[in-house]
Amino acid sequence: MTAVPRALPSADRCLVMGVVNVTPDSFSDGGLWYDASAAIKHGRELVAQGADIVDVGGESTRPGAQRIDAEEELRRVIPVIRELARAGIVVSVDTMRAQVAEAALEAGAILVNDVSGGLADPYMPRLVARARAPYVVMHWRGPSRDMNSRAVYANVVREVRAELAQRIDAVTAEGVDPSLIVLDLGLGFSKMPDVTGPNAHNWQLLAHLREVAHIGGQDFPVLVGASRKRHLGRLLAAPDGSPRPFTEADDATVAVTALAAAAGAWCVRVHRVPANADAVRVAAAWRAATVNP
C-alpha cells in the first residue's frame, strides 16, 4: 500500500473515542450494530454526540471469546469504515490482524488500535510502519480465551510498564515511529476486577496512569478503555455481591473518564458519548485552572 502520512489526532483536551462493535458477541452491546447500516448510523450518531474518533471493530475480545477468521472480520468492518470515512469522520480500526488493518487504512481509517500490541500478528508493526499510521499498543498477555489465568502480578504497575516498554522496543525496531505510538494499559485484559487488595489491578493502573506511560524518558499518550469493564460492575455490586450489569455502569465510566482526563489521558474509549464528552471538558477546565491559577 502507498504510505500516506497520518498525524496523531490531537486537541486541547482529552479526546473521546466512541465504540462501534460490528459483532454479535461483544461483552456489553454485541449484536446491536452487527448490521452494517446500523453500525454506520451509530457511528454518525456518536460523532453528533461529541465523539472525536469512532473505533470500529469486528472481533470480540471479551474474556473467553474465540477468534473469527480474517475474511469474516473484513466483511464486518470494511463497509462501515469506508462509509464513515467518506463522511469525514476520523476512524480507527480495532483489530489484531495486519491484513484487516491494511484494508481498513485503505478504506479511510487513520489509526490502528491493536489490543495485542503487535503480539498476535508479527506483520502488524511492519504494516503500521509502512503505512506511517498512528498505532495504539495495548498491554496484552495472551488471547481472550484464557486471559484471566495470566493475571498474576507481583507489582502490576511495574510489570505492565516494563512489558509495554518491551513492546515499544519491538515495534520501533520494525520501523514504527515512536511519535505515533499511543499506549493502552489493557484494563480488563489479564487484569483481575477486584476493588481493593493486591488484585485490584485495574484501579492500581488507573491511579498510576502517567507513571506507567513514562517510558525511556518519554511521556507516551495514553488511551483509557474503562467503559463498562468488569471492575466497575464489581465496584457497584449489589449487597448480595452480584456485579452491576455492564450497561448500568455508564455513570461510573463517566467518573473514570473525568479522573483519567484530569490525570492527562490522551483519549478515552467509551460506549456512551454525551456524558463522557462533558466529563472531558470539565477535566480540561480543571487542568487549565491548575496551570493558570
Order of alpha helices (4+ residues) and beta strands (2+ residues): beta-alpha-beta-alpha-beta-alpha-beta-alpha-beta-alpha-beta-alpha-alpha-beta-beta-beta-alpha-alpha-beta-alpha
